[in-house]
Amino acid sequence: MTILLGALALINCGFAALLIWPAYVSGAVTGQIPDFAAFWAAGAMTLEGTPALAYDWPAHRTAEVAGLGREFDGWMPWHYPPTAQVLVTPLAVLPLFPAMAVWLAVTGALFLWTCWRILPDRCAVLAGFAAAPTALTLVNGQMGFLLAAAMGLALLNLERMPVRAGTVLAVLSIKPHLVAAVPLVLAAAGRWRALAAGALGTLALAAASWALLGGGTWAAFVTSIERTAAAFTGDGAVVQRWVMGAGAYGWLRYQGFGSGTALAAQGIVSLAVLWLTVRAWRDRALGADIKAALLAYGALAAAPRVLSYDLHILVIGALFQVRHGLRAGFAWWELWLLALAAVGATLSLVAPPGAMPVLAVVLFTGCWAARRGITAG
C-alpha cells in the first residue's frame, strides 16, 4: 500500500506541475487563471475599502486582471459568502501568486496534519498527497484542503469534545451546500451539543463578517445568489464546466440532461444516503470511526453540487474507515476497493470526469456493506 500511495503522490504532484508551469510561470499557455484569483481579488477589494464590489462581476474581474497583470478568458467570479471573504482578505497583502503559495502551504499543512491525527502513520500523509483532488487544488488554489481538515478535526473531537467539534464545523459554513447533510445527521442522532456549538459558531462568523465588512456586503452577496445559481445550473451567462462535476447532478448535466432531471436524480441519491447515514449514526453497535467515515462519504454523496477539487473529504472518510478496520477487521475486498478508488481518481485527471462522479457513492456503499458484513459475522 505504501508503494501504491507513493506512486500516486508522485503522479499527482507531477500532473499539477505540468499544468502550473506553462499556465502560471512560463506563460506558454495564456488565458487560464487559477480559481484563487477570485479569492485574491475579493481580498484586495476589501483592503481597498470596497468589499461589496467583490460581488459585482465586472468590478471583480477588473481586480483580477490587475492582480494577474494580464487578461484572461471568461469570468472567475467570487461566489463565497462574506464569512469566507474575511478569511481570504489578509492574503491580498501579497501579490497574487505568492499569496496563492502561502494559502496552499498553510491549508495543505493543516490537511496533512489532520490526516496524521486521524491515523498516525506515514501512509496517512501519503494518502493526502496521493489523492487526485490534491493535484486539482494545487492547480486551482481552492478550499479543498481547509474544508477537509475542518471535517476531519470535527469528527475527531465529536465524541469526547462535542462543543469543540461543533465550533470547528462552523468553518464548513463557508461552503454550506457541500456539507448540508452534516447538521441533519447530527440532529437525527441527537448530538445537540455539537449542533448548538456549530450553529453559534456560524452565527459568530456571520456577525464578525457583518461588523468587519458591513451590511452592504451581505446585501450584495444575497443579490448575487440569483446570478450564481443561474451560472451553476447552466442557464445563465456563464455555463458551469460540467466536466468538473463529481456527483450525480454534475455527471448527468455533463451527459446532456436538463437541470430538472439531474436535480431529481440527485434528490433520490441524497435521500437514500441520508437515510442510511442516519440509521448508522443511531446504531449503538457501530463504532465512532465507522460513523465518521460514513458521514464524510455521505456528505459528499448527498451534496447537490460537488466539484472534483472538493473530494478531499473522501480522504478523511477513508482514513476513519481504515482506522476502524485496523481495530475491528476488514472485509476481504475492502482495502482493494479503497485502492481502486484512489487509482481511478488519478486516472480521471487524464480523462475527466472519469470515476470522479461516482467515488462518493461507491465509497459510501462499500463502507456500509463492509460494516454490515463484519457486524453480521
VOGU-3710 file (C-alpha; in Angstrom, 3 decimals, decimal comma):
1> mtillgalal> 0,000/0,000/0,000  2,879/2,377/0,784  4,333/1,856/-2,705  0,957/2,489/-4,362  0,332/5,662/-2,348  3,845/6,908/-3,036  3,453/6,333/-6,766  0,088/8,091/-6,858  1,519/11,008/-4,867  4,330/11,440/-7,406
11> incgfaalli> 1,878/11,227/-10,316  -0,461/13,813/-8,785  2,299/16,269/-7,933  3,821/15,813/-11,390  0,437/16,372/-13,021  -0,017/19,586/-11,045  3,449/20,806/-12,028  2,754/20,131/-15,712  -0,297/22,383/-15,532  1,099/25,078/-13,234
21> wpayvsgavt> 4,353/25,743/-15,062  3,042/26,664/-18,546  -0,082/28,462/-17,284  1,258/30,453/-14,347  5,073/30,502/-14,553  6,414/30,411/-18,113  3,337/31,949/-19,731  3,410/29,415/-22,565  -0,327/28,853/-22,083  -2,371/32,042/-21,995
31> gqipdfaafw> -5,925/32,836/-20,971  -6,036/30,483/-17,977  -6,083/31,570/-14,352  -6,393/29,778/-11,013  -9,614/29,902/-9,025  -7,556/31,566/-6,312  -7,556/34,741/-8,421  -11,176/35,193/-7,310  -10,121/34,829/-3,664  -7,285/37,311/-4,031
41> aagamtlegt> -9,400/39,880/-5,874  -12,127/39,730/-3,206  -9,483/40,309/-0,543  -7,870/43,149/-2,494  -11,203/44,906/-2,905  -11,804/44,541/0,824  -8,429/46,112/1,625  -9,320/48,965/-0,731  -12,461/49,619/1,295  -14,968/48,322/-1,267
51> palaydwpah> -15,790/44,777/-0,057  -19,302/44,787/-1,538  -17,880/45,212/-5,042  -16,433/41,705/-4,799  -19,920/40,527/-5,819  -20,032/42,870/-8,802  -18,748/40,609/-11,562  -17,248/43,295/-13,871  -15,584/45,182/-10,983  -14,263/41,950/-9,502
61> rtaevaglgr> -12,893/40,858/-12,885  -11,058/44,180/-13,197  -9,362/43,484/-9,849  -8,383/40,007/-11,034  -6,812/41,383/-14,210  -4,886/43,921/-12,120  -3,583/41,171/-9,854  -2,633/38,894/-12,728  -1,135/41,656/-14,815  -2,850/40,279/-17,916
71> efdgwmpwhy> -6,214/39,490/-19,442  -7,874/36,072/-19,283  -10,765/34,240/-20,907  -14,277/34,415/-19,474  -15,159/35,073/-15,842  -13,909/33,894/-12,459  -16,466/35,385/-10,035  -16,437/35,426/-6,238  -19,305/33,191/-5,051  -18,435/32,599/-1,402
81> pptaqvlvtp> -20,262/34,320/1,483  -18,705/37,273/3,349  -17,525/34,911/6,089  -15,086/33,451/3,569  -14,163/36,938/2,377  -12,885/37,800/5,855  -10,760/34,643/5,774  -9,011/35,383/2,467  -8,570/39,154/2,854  -5,192/39,019/4,706
91> lavlplfpam> -3,722/37,099/1,756  -4,240/40,105/-0,516  -1,387/41,998/1,158  0,842/39,794/-1,025  0,940/39,637/-4,828  -1,473/37,082/-6,255  0,763/34,076/-6,878  2,857/34,396/-3,668  -0,447/34,687/-1,798  -1,655/31,515/-3,506
101> avwlavtgal> 1,532/29,717/-2,456  1,030/30,780/1,168  -2,625/29,716/1,071  -1,778/26,271/-0,281  1,128/25,793/2,128  -0,911/26,678/5,215  -4,129/24,844/4,316  -2,220/21,903/2,835  -0,165/21,509/6,008  -3,353/21,629/8,086
111> flwtcwrilp> -4,920/18,945/5,899  -1,903/16,631/6,125  -1,642/17,185/9,888  -5,323/16,243/10,200  -4,660/13,061/8,210  -1,860/12,233/10,668  -4,117/12,951/13,658  -6,713/10,506/12,369  -4,191/7,779/11,591  -0,658/8,400/12,946
121> drcavlagfa> 1,187/6,656/10,144  3,185/7,847/7,144  0,633/6,160/4,887  -1,953/8,664/6,105  0,200/11,579/4,968  0,942/9,816/1,698  -2,796/9,314/1,219  -3,229/13,076/1,413  -0,659/13,583/-1,336  -1,923/10,588/-3,331
131> aaptaltlvn> -5,497/11,863/-3,542  -6,299/13,136/-7,026  -8,072/16,247/-5,647  -4,695/17,342/-4,268  -3,418/17,883/-7,800  -6,513/19,905/-8,689  -6,295/22,025/-5,546  -2,620/22,760/-6,173  -3,538/23,945/-9,675  -6,609/25,952/-8,701
141> gqmgfllaaa> -5,806/27,130/-5,174  -9,250/26,101/-3,958  -10,735/25,484/-0,482  -10,433/21,691/-0,516  -7,594/21,351/1,993  -9,237/23,653/4,528  -12,700/22,105/4,344  -11,375/18,541/4,617  -9,240/19,497/7,616  -12,253/21,085/9,320
151> mglallnler> -14,354/17,975/8,684  -11,621/15,666/9,955  -10,885/17,647/13,121  -14,581/17,985/13,918  -15,177/14,240/13,575  -12,085/13,513/15,675  -13,411/15,601/18,569  -17,097/14,785/18,280  -17,274/12,024/20,894  -15,146/13,494/23,684
161> mpvragtvla> -15,335/17,234/22,990  -18,593/17,902/21,131  -18,518/21,661/21,718  -15,059/21,929/20,175  -16,186/19,712/17,301  -19,205/21,892/16,642  -17,097/25,029/16,718  -14,777/23,566/14,082  -17,769/22,523/11,996  -18,732/26,197/11,784
171> vlsikphlva> -15,821/26,657/9,363  -17,693/24,474/6,880  -20,420/27,113/6,692  -18,287/28,978/4,144  -19,384/26,285/1,665  -22,689/25,154/3,190  -24,123/23,217/0,246  -21,171/20,827/0,407  -21,909/19,605/3,932  -25,651/20,175/4,288
181> avplvlaaag> -26,026/16,564/5,401  -23,856/17,024/8,487  -26,245/19,050/10,689  -29,174/16,893/9,567  -27,400/13,702/10,648  -26,194/15,229/13,920  -29,738/16,345/14,723  -31,201/12,929/13,891  -28,553/11,289/16,078  -29,234/13,637/18,986
191> rwralaagal> -25,813/15,311/19,001  -27,304/18,537/20,301  -24,206/19,998/21,977  -22,149/19,765/18,800  -25,047/21,047/16,742  -25,611/24,024/19,053  -21,900/24,881/19,058  -21,850/24,711/15,280  -24,868/26,984/14,981  -23,432/29,509/17,433
201> gtlalaaasw> -20,057/29,387/15,685  -21,691/30,012/12,324  -23,631/32,960/13,726  -20,440/34,328/15,289  -18,637/34,150/11,947  -21,530/35,875/10,227  -21,648/38,598/12,888  -17,899/39,161/12,633  -18,089/39,478/8,853  -21,021/41,905/9,189
211> allgggtwaa> -19,029/44,028/11,622  -15,856/43,988/9,511  -17,332/44,231/6,006  -20,652/45,940/6,639  -24,231/45,006/5,926  -23,869/46,230/2,354  -21,523/43,335/1,601  -24,081/40,840/2,836  -26,758/42,575/0,762  -24,519/42,348/-2,304
221> fvtsiertaa> -23,909/38,659/-1,621  -27,640/37,920/-1,348  -28,295/39,836/-4,555  -25,586/37,848/-6,345  -27,093/34,482/-5,437  -29,569/34,537/-8,319  -26,825/35,014/-10,906  -24,634/32,430/-9,203  -27,474/29,914/-9,213  -28,065/30,560/-12,910
231> aftgdgavvq> -24,387/30,014/-13,638  -24,300/26,771/-11,671  -27,379/25,345/-13,374  -26,023/26,200/-16,811  -28,903/28,514/-17,627  -27,076/31,804/-17,140  -24,359/33,807/-18,865  -21,610/31,548/-17,519  -22,113/27,840/-18,163  -20,631/25,625/-15,463
241> rwvmgagayg> -17,852/23,310/-16,598  -19,736/20,072/-16,024  -16,621/18,053/-16,719  -15,503/19,034/-13,203  -18,708/17,638/-11,685  -18,095/14,983/-9,041  -21,629/13,977/-8,130  -24,842/12,670/-9,640  -26,098/16,118/-10,603  -22,879/17,225/-12,313
251> wlryqgfgsg> -22,435/13,915/-14,131  -25,961/13,982/-15,535  -25,504/17,574/-16,704  -22,244/16,522/-18,373  -24,194/13,785/-20,156  -26,604/16,396/-21,511  -29,575/16,011/-19,165  -31,515/19,091/-18,093  -31,335/20,703/-14,688  -34,707/19,317/-13,559
261> talaaqgivs> -33,852/15,704/-14,392  -30,418/15,973/-12,806  -31,815/17,549/-9,637  -34,479/14,834/-9,347  -31,862/12,088/-9,657  -29,596/13,836/-7,176  -32,541/14,144/-4,792  -33,098/10,376/-4,882  -29,407/9,707/-4,202  -29,308/12,298/-1,421
271> lavlwltvra> -32,375/10,928/0,376  -31,088/7,345/0,200  -27,665/8,311/1,519  -29,133/10,450/4,311  -31,450/7,636/5,374  -28,613/5,107/5,574  -26,296/7,552/7,345  -28,897/8,386/9,972  -29,517/4,666/10,520  -25,800/4,136/11,051
281> wrdralgadi> -25,467/7,036/13,472  -28,396/5,744/15,530  -26,928/2,230/15,675  -25,133/1,843/19,001  -23,367/-1,286/17,740  -21,315/0,739/15,257  -18,138/2,448/16,410  -17,416/6,160/16,197  -14,799/5,737/13,464  -17,098/3,982/11,020
291> kaallaygal> -19,829/6,520/11,698  -17,317/9,270/10,921  -16,348/7,543/7,668  -19,953/7,164/6,574  -20,719/10,811/7,357  -17,679/12,057/5,413  -18,588/9,923/2,400  -22,298/10,596/2,758  -21,935/14,374/2,992  -20,412/14,499/-0,496
301> aaaprvlsyd> -22,680/11,840/-1,967  -25,718/13,825/-0,785  -24,418/17,264/-1,746  -26,318/18,909/-4,616  -23,170/20,318/-6,200  -19,710/18,789/-5,833  -16,656/19,501/-7,954  -13,621/17,266/-8,238  -11,420/19,517/-6,088  -13,940/19,141/-3,227
311> lhilvigalf> -13,214/15,420/-2,823  -10,501/15,731/-0,168  -13,231/14,965/2,354  -13,305/11,430/0,911  -9,711/11,013/2,123  -10,920/11,873/5,625  -13,601/9,216/5,323  -11,131/6,622/4,050  -8,729/7,231/6,948  -11,507/6,785/9,505
321> qvrhglragf> -12,580/3,624/7,676  -9,045/2,237/7,776  -8,665/3,200/11,444  -11,839/1,283/12,217  -10,722/-1,677/10,143  -7,379/-1,912/11,944  -9,304/-2,366/15,177  -12,323/-4,393/14,073  -11,122/-6,126/10,912  -11,642/-5,584/7,202
331> awwelwllal> -13,884/-7,264/4,702  -11,670/-9,211/2,293  -12,352/-6,771/-0,537  -12,429/-3,543/1,476  -8,837/-2,360/1,024  -8,965/-3,370/-2,638  -11,937/-1,048/-3,130  -10,100/1,845/-1,491  -7,048/1,205/-3,665  -9,130/1,012/-6,858
341> aavgatlslv> -10,900/4,244/-5,930  -7,558/6,015/-5,492  -6,234/4,716/-8,819  -9,488/5,511/-10,607  -9,452/9,077/-9,291  -5,892/9,623/-10,515  -6,696/8,205/-13,960  -9,643/10,595/-14,084  -7,204/13,514/-14,107  -6,156/12,498/-17,621
351> appgampvla> -9,662/11,846/-18,977  -12,179/13,737/-16,832  -14,692/13,268/-15,404  -13,779/9,575/-15,317  -14,557/7,961/-11,962  -14,897/11,238/-10,068  -18,726/11,467/-10,190  -19,245/8,045/-8,590  -16,469/7,984/-5,993  -18,509/9,277/-3,054
361> vvlftgcwaa> -21,412/6,906/-3,686  -19,144/3,894/-4,321  -17,078/4,505/-1,181  -20,180/5,116/0,920  -21,825/1,937/-0,360  -18,661/-0,105/0,140  -18,174/1,179/3,662  -21,793/0,433/4,558  -21,662/-3,072/3,063  -18,341/-3,926/4,713
371> rrgitag> -19,510/-2,872/8,148  -22,800/-4,759/7,856  -20,944/-7,903/6,773  -18,455/-7,733/9,628  -21,147/-6,905/12,180  -23,291/-9,823/10,971  -20,289/-12,143/11,081
//
